[in-house]
Amino acid sequence: MENLDDQTLAREHLANERTFLAWVRTGIAMMAFGFVVVKSTIFVSEPVVSNTEETMIPGEMFTAIVGIILVMAGSVISSVSYLRYRQTKKQLRQGIYHHSSAMLAMITLGVLLVSALLIVYLIRTL
């Protein structure tokens, strides 16, 4: 990149900040979705009590695991997005920029994994 004037540099930094905030929103949305997945078994059906023992709702542990994974993934996305923001900020100050799609690949794989798990769960509970 050639030498940038102050206005162009400010515009680049603001774009970097908007991107960071979009990733934070994505992380928060994933954490919220994970929370809903964990708590969804409460609304599906009430636990059945037989002989004073509570039986588990089918798939309750599975949904809890998927929900916890989503909450953790949201936390990781928020953390990694901050690191990426700082790295990009440093590169912009130095007048260089190297695009990295590692975070995009990580999130895409994560979404595919969670989608596959939810599809398996939905098929098994039909």
Secondary structure, DSSP 8 states (H G I E B T S, - for coil): -----HHHHHHHHHHHHHHHHHHHHHHHHHHHHHHHHHHHHHHH----EETTEE---TTHHHHHHHHHHHHHHHHHHHHHHHHHHHHHHHHHHHT------HHHHHHHHHHHHHHHHHHHHHHHT-
